[in-house]
Amino acid sequence: MSGYLTTHVLDTARGLPAEGIKIELYRLDGDRTLIATTVTNDDGRTNSPILPMDDFKTGKYELVFFCSDYLESHDLAAGELKFLGEIPIRFAMDDAEAHYHVPLLLSPYGYSTYRGS
């Protein structure tokens, strides 16, 4: 088996999965290289791993969650500039056989993440 990376977004203010959030995945290896772009589905997840087994490599990565449109569409943040417009999360994966899961728990003025299962 080979490793892979998944993610999802939960809207903790509404108690629901966050649908329609654009996510970009970058590899950080001296350069910052875009390797995947996707959007969350109605369950707040991506339809497939954002970094599937065939493309998996250990190293340093960054997920960027584009939250402005989502927050605006649900009247969750006032003002033209959203406090949390884009949320970058940098992390490392060092086990070539592991499933890494990096979720985002989102509210209009705060967020958290963890290594999930």
Protein Blocks (a to p, Z undefined) as FASTA:
>chain_A
ZZddddddddfknopacehiacdddddehiacdfbdcdddfkopafbdfbdfklgccddd
dddddfklmmmmnopagcjbdfblbacdddddfbfkbccdddddddfkbccddddZZ
